[in-house]
């Protein structure tokens, strides 16, 4: 499967609790951290939920 790189670019401060949990599930716990994950429907759904806090590279 294809992989995507996800980088947290905005702070999680004042975000709803479910968005904070989504960032944790993606492995993003600090600002500026980059993770590489497989591109599957579950990950893409999480990315869509917090798209205003992250940047995505193919």
Phi and psi restraints in degrees (range 20) as a CNS / XPLOR table:
assign (resid 1 and name C) (resid 2 and name N)
       (resid 2 and name CA) (resid 2 and name C) 1.0 -74.5 20.0 2
assign (resid 2 and name N) (resid 2 and name CA)
       (resid 2 and name C) (resid 3 and name N) 1.0 152.7 20.0 2
assign (resid 2 and name C) (resid 3 and name N)
       (resid 3 and name CA) (resid 3 and name C) 1.0 -114.9 20.0 2
assign (resid 3 and name N) (resid 3 and name CA)
       (resid 3 and name C) (resid 4 and name N) 1.0 154.5 20.0 2
assign (resid 3 and name C) (resid 4 and name N)
       (resid 4 and name CA) (resid 4 and name C) 1.0 -127.5 20.0 2
assign (resid 4 and name N) (resid 4 and name CA)
       (resid 4 and name C) (resid 5 and name N) 1.0 148.1 20.0 2
assign (resid 4 and name C) (resid 5 and name N)
       (resid 5 and name CA) (resid 5 and name C) 1.0 -102.5 20.0 2
assign (resid 5 and name N) (resid 5 and name CA)
       (resid 5 and name C) (resid 6 and name N) 1.0 129.1 20.0 2
assign (resid 5 and name C) (resid 6 and name N)
       (resid 6 and name CA) (resid 6 and name C) 1.0 -119.6 20.0 2
assign (resid 6 and name N) (resid 6 and name CA)
       (resid 6 and name C) (resid 7 and name N) 1.0 130.1 20.0 2
assign (resid 6 and name C) (resid 7 and name N)
       (resid 7 and name CA) (resid 7 and name C) 1.0 -124.8 20.0 2
assign (resid 7 and name N) (resid 7 and name CA)
       (resid 7 and name C) (resid 8 and name N) 1.0 131.9 20.0 2
assign (resid 7 and name C) (resid 8 and name N)
       (resid 8 and name CA) (resid 8 and name C) 1.0 -81.3 20.0 2
assign (resid 8 and name N) (resid 8 and name CA)
       (resid 8 and name C) (resid 9 and name N) 1.0 122.4 20.0 2
assign (resid 8 and name C) (resid 9 and name N)
       (resid 9 and name CA) (resid 9 and name C) 1.0 -115.5 20.0 2
assign (resid 9 and name N) (resid 9 and name CA)
       (resid 9 and name C) (resid 10 and name N) 1.0 -13.1 20.0 2
assign (resid 9 and name C) (resid 10 and name N)
       (resid 10 and name CA) (resid 10 and name C) 1.0 -127.2 20.0 2
assign (resid 10 and name N) (resid 10 and name CA)
       (resid 10 and name C) (resid 11 and name N) 1.0 154.2 20.0 2
assign (resid 10 and name C) (resid 11 and name N)
       (resid 11 and name CA) (resid 11 and name C) 1.0 -72.5 20.0 2
assign (resid 11 and name N) (resid 11 and name CA)
       (resid 11 and name C) (resid 12 and name N) 1.0 152.1 20.0 2
assign (resid 11 and name C) (resid 12 and name N)
       (resid 12 and name CA) (resid 12 and name C) 1.0 -88.6 20.0 2
assign (resid 12 and name N) (resid 12 and name CA)
       (resid 12 and name C) (resid 13 and name N) 1.0 -0.9 20.0 2
assign (resid 12 and name C) (resid 13 and name N)
       (resid 13 and name CA) (resid 13 and name C) 1.0 -62.8 20.0 2
assign (resid 13 and name N) (resid 13 and name CA)
       (resid 13 and name C) (resid 14 and name N) 1.0 136.3 20.0 2
assign (resid 13 and name C) (resid 14 and name N)
       (resid 14 and name CA) (resid 14 and name C) 1.0 67.3 20.0 2
assign (resid 14 and name N) (resid 14 and name CA)
       (resid 14 and name C) (resid 15 and name N) 1.0 15.5 20.0 2
assign (resid 14 and name C) (resid 15 and name N)
       (resid 15 and name CA) (resid 15 and name C) 1.0 -88.1 20.0 2
assign (resid 15 and name N) (resid 15 and name CA)
       (resid 15 and name C) (resid 16 and name N) 1.0 152.3 20.0 2
assign (resid 15 and name C) (resid 16 and name N)
       (resid 16 and name CA) (resid 16 and name C) 1.0 -61.1 20.0 2
assign (resid 16 and name N) (resid 16 and name CA)
       (resid 16 and name C) (resid 17 and name N) 1.0 156.4 20.0 2
assign (resid 16 and name C) (resid 17 and name N)
       (resid 17 and name CA) (resid 17 and name C) 1.0 -60.7 20.0 2
assign (resid 17 and name N) (resid 17 and name CA)
       (resid 17 and name C) (resid 18 and name N) 1.0 -36.5 20.0 2
assign (resid 17 and name C) (resid 18 and name N)
       (resid 18 and name CA) (resid 18 and name C) 1.0 -66.9 20.0 2
assign (resid 18 and name N) (resid 18 and name CA)
       (resid 18 and name C) (resid 19 and name N) 1.0 -32.5 20.0 2
assign (resid 18 and name C) (resid 19 and name N)
       (resid 19 and name CA) (resid 19 and name C) 1.0 -71.9 20.0 2
assign (resid 19 and name N) (resid 19 and name CA)
       (resid 19 and name C) (resid 20 and name N) 1.0 -35.8 20.0 2
assign (resid 19 and name C) (resid 20 and name N)
       (resid 20 and name CA) (resid 20 and name C) 1.0 -63.7 20.0 2
assign (resid 20 and name N) (resid 20 and name CA)
       (resid 20 and name C) (resid 21 and name N) 1.0 -41.5 20.0 2
assign (resid 20 and name C) (resid 21 and name N)
       (resid 21 and name CA) (resid 21 and name C) 1.0 -65.7 20.0 2
assign (resid 21 and name N) (resid 21 and name CA)
       (resid 21 and name C) (resid 22 and name N) 1.0 -35.1 20.0 2
assign (resid 21 and name C) (resid 22 and name N)
       (resid 22 and name CA) (resid 22 and name C) 1.0 -65.8 20.0 2
assign (resid 22 and name N) (resid 22 and name CA)
       (resid 22 and name C) (resid 23 and name N) 1.0 -42.6 20.0 2
assign (resid 22 and name C) (resid 23 and name N)
       (resid 23 and name CA) (resid 23 and name C) 1.0 -61.2 20.0 2
assign (resid 23 and name N) (resid 23 and name CA)
       (resid 23 and name C) (resid 24 and name N) 1.0 -41.3 20.0 2
assign (resid 23 and name C) (resid 24 and name N)
       (resid 24 and name CA) (resid 24 and name C) 1.0 -62.0 20.0 2
assign (resid 24 and name N) (resid 24 and name CA)
       (resid 24 and name C) (resid 25 and name N) 1.0 -41.7 20.0 2
assign (resid 24 and name C) (resid 25 and name N)
       (resid 25 and name CA) (resid 25 and name C) 1.0 -65.4 20.0 2
assign (resid 25 and name N) (resid 25 and name CA)
       (resid 25 and name C) (resid 26 and name N) 1.0 -30.8 20.0 2
assign (resid 25 and name C) (resid 26 and name N)
       (resid 26 and name CA) (resid 26 and name C) 1.0 -78.4 20.0 2
assign (resid 26 and name N) (resid 26 and name CA)
       (resid 26 and name C) (resid 27 and name N) 1.0 -13.2 20.0 2
assign (resid 26 and name C) (resid 27 and name N)
       (resid 27 and name CA) (resid 27 and name C) 1.0 92.0 20.0 2
assign (resid 27 and name N) (resid 27 and name CA)
       (resid 27 and name C) (resid 28 and name N) 1.0 16.6 20.0 2
assign (resid 27 and name C) (resid 28 and name N)
       (resid 28 and name CA) (resid 28 and name C) 1.0 -104.2 20.0 2
assign (resid 28 and name N) (resid 28 and name CA)
       (resid 28 and name C) (resid 29 and name N) 1.0 102.8 20.0 2
assign (resid 28 and name C) (resid 29 and name N)
       (resid 29 and name CA) (resid 29 and name C) 1.0 -113.0 20.0 2
assign (resid 29 and name N) (resid 29 and name CA)
       (resid 29 and name C) (resid 30 and name N) 1.0 -13.0 20.0 2
assign (resid 29 and name C) (resid 30 and name N)
       (resid 30 and name CA) (resid 30 and name C) 1.0 -133.8 20.0 2
assign (resid 30 and name N) (resid 30 and name CA)
       (resid 30 and name C) (resid 31 and name N) 1.0 152.3 20.0 2
assign (resid 30 and name C) (resid 31 and name N)
       (resid 31 and name CA) (resid 31 and name C) 1.0 -65.4 20.0 2
assign (resid 31 and name N) (resid 31 and name CA)
       (resid 31 and name C) (resid 32 and name N) 1.0 133.1 20.0 2
assign (resid 31 and name C) (resid 32 and name N)
       (resid 32 and name CA) (resid 32 and name C) 1.0 90.2 20.0 2
assign (resid 32 and name N) (resid 32 and name CA)
       (resid 32 and name C) (resid 33 and name N) 1.0 -4.7 20.0 2
assign (resid 32 and name C) (resid 33 and name N)
       (resid 33 and name CA) (resid 33 and name C) 1.0 -75.0 20.0 2
assign (resid 33 and name N) (resid 33 and name CA)
       (resid 33 and name C) (resid 34 and name N) 1.0 143.3 20.0 2
assign (resid 33 and name C) (resid 34 and name N)
       (resid 34 and name CA) (resid 34 and name C) 1.0 -119.5 20.0 2
assign (resid 34 and name N) (resid 34 and name CA)
       (resid 34 and name C) (resid 35 and name N) 1.0 134.0 20.0 2
assign (resid 34 and name C) (resid 35 and name N)
       (resid 35 and name CA) (resid 35 and name C) 1.0 -126.7 20.0 2
assign (resid 35 and name N) (resid 35 and name CA)
       (resid 35 and name C) (resid 36 and name N) 1.0 151.2 20.0 2
assign (resid 35 and name C) (resid 36 and name N)
       (resid 36 and name CA) (resid 36 and name C) 1.0 -116.6 20.0 2
assign (resid 36 and name N) (resid 36 and name CA)
       (resid 36 and name C) (resid 37 and name N) 1.0 118.5 20.0 2
assign (resid 36 and name C) (resid 37 and name N)
       (resid 37 and name CA) (resid 37 and name C) 1.0 -127.0 20.0 2
assign (resid 37 and name N) (resid 37 and name CA)
       (resid 37 and name C) (resid 38 and name N) 1.0 158.2 20.0 2
assign (resid 37 and name C) (resid 38 and name N)
       (resid 38 and name CA) (resid 38 and name C) 1.0 -71.1 20.0 2
assign (resid 38 and name N) (resid 38 and name CA)
       (resid 38 and name C) (resid 39 and name N) 1.0 143.4 20.0 2
assign (resid 38 and name C) (resid 39 and name N)
       (resid 39 and name CA) (resid 39 and name C) 1.0 -86.4 20.0 2
assign (resid 39 and name N) (resid 39 and name CA)
       (resid 39 and name C) (resid 40 and name N) 1.0 94.8 20.0 2
assign (resid 39 and name C) (resid 40 and name N)
       (resid 40 and name CA) (resid 40 and name C) 1.0 -128.4 20.0 2
assign (resid 40 and name N) (resid 40 and name CA)
       (resid 40 and name C) (resid 41 and name N) 1.0 167.9 20.0 2
assign (resid 40 and name C) (resid 41 and name N)
       (resid 41 and name CA) (resid 41 and name C) 1.0 -57.2 20.0 2
assign (resid 41 and name N) (resid 41 and name CA)
       (resid 41 and name C) (resid 42 and name N) 1.0 -34.9 20.0 2
assign (resid 41 and name C) (resid 42 and name N)
       (resid 42 and name CA) (resid 42 and name C) 1.0 -66.0 20.0 2
assign (resid 42 and name N) (resid 42 and name CA)
       (resid 42 and name C) (resid 43 and name N) 1.0 -47.0 20.0 2
assign (resid 42 and name C) (resid 43 and name N)
       (resid 43 and name CA) (resid 43 and name C) 1.0 -66.6 20.0 2
assign (resid 43 and name N) (resid 43 and name CA)
       (resid 43 and name C) (resid 44 and name N) 1.0 -41.8 20.0 2
assign (resid 43 and name C) (resid 44 and name N)
       (resid 44 and name CA) (resid 44 and name C) 1.0 -64.5 20.0 2
assign (resid 44 and name N) (resid 44 and name CA)
       (resid 44 and name C) (resid 45 and name N) 1.0 -33.8 20.0 2
assign (resid 44 and name C) (resid 45 and name N)
       (resid 45 and name CA) (resid 45 and name C) 1.0 -66.0 20.0 2
assign (resid 45 and name N) (resid 45 and name CA)
       (resid 45 and name C) (resid 46 and name N) 1.0 -40.8 20.0 2
assign (resid 45 and name C) (resid 46 and name N)
       (resid 46 and name CA) (resid 46 and name C) 1.0 -66.7 20.0 2
assign (resid 46 and name N) (resid 46 and name CA)
       (resid 46 and name C) (resid 47 and name N) 1.0 -39.7 20.0 2
assign (resid 46 and name C) (resid 47 and name N)
       (resid 47 and name CA) (resid 47 and name C) 1.0 -61.4 20.0 2
assign (resid 47 and name N) (resid 47 and name CA)
       (resid 47 and name C) (resid 48 and name N) 1.0 -42.2 20.0 2
assign (resid 47 and name C) (resid 48 and name N)
       (resid 48 and name CA) (resid 48 and name C) 1.0 -63.4 20.0 2
assign (resid 48 and name N) (resid 48 and name CA)
       (resid 48 and name C) (resid 49 and name N) 1.0 -33.7 20.0 2
assign (resid 48 and name C) (resid 49 and name N)
       (resid 49 and name CA) (resid 49 and name C) 1.0 -69.3 20.0 2
assign (resid 49 and name N) (resid 49 and name CA)
       (resid 49 and name C) (resid 50 and name N) 1.0 -34.2 20.0 2
assign (resid 49 and name C) (resid 50 and name N)
       (resid 50 and name CA) (resid 50 and name C) 1.0 -117.5 20.0 2
assign (resid 50 and name N) (resid 50 and name CA)
       (resid 50 and name C) (resid 51 and name N) 1.0 31.4 20.0 2
assign (resid 50 and name C) (resid 51 and name N)
       (resid 51 and name CA) (resid 51 and name C) 1.0 -62.7 20.0 2
assign (resid 51 and name N) (resid 51 and name CA)
       (resid 51 and name C) (resid 52 and name N) 1.0 -21.7 20.0 2
assign (resid 51 and name C) (resid 52 and name N)
       (resid 52 and name CA) (resid 52 and name C) 1.0 -80.1 20.0 2
assign (resid 52 and name N) (resid 52 and name CA)
       (resid 52 and name C) (resid 53 and name N) 1.0 -8.6 20.0 2
assign (resid 52 and name C) (resid 53 and name N)
       (resid 53 and name CA) (resid 53 and name C) 1.0 -108.0 20.0 2
assign (resid 53 and name N) (resid 53 and name CA)
       (resid 53 and name C) (resid 54 and name N) 1.0 -9.8 20.0 2
assign (resid 53 and name C) (resid 54 and name N)
       (resid 54 and name CA) (resid 54 and name C) 1.0 -130.3 20.0 2
assign (resid 54 and name N) (resid 54 and name CA)
       (resid 54 and name C) (resid 55 and name N) 1.0 167.2 20.0 2
assign (resid 54 and name C) (resid 55 and name N)
       (resid 55 and name CA) (resid 55 and name C) 1.0 -125.5 20.0 2
assign (resid 55 and name N) (resid 55 and name CA)
       (resid 55 and name C) (resid 56 and name N) 1.0 146.5 20.0 2
assign (resid 55 and name C) (resid 56 and name N)
       (resid 56 and name CA) (resid 56 and name C) 1.0 -124.1 20.0 2
assign (resid 56 and name N) (resid 56 and name CA)
       (resid 56 and name C) (resid 57 and name N) 1.0 134.4 20.0 2
assign (resid 56 and name C) (resid 57 and name N)
       (resid 57 and name CA) (resid 57 and name C) 1.0 -119.3 20.0 2
assign (resid 57 and name N) (resid 57 and name CA)
       (resid 57 and name C) (resid 58 and name N) 1.0 143.8 20.0 2
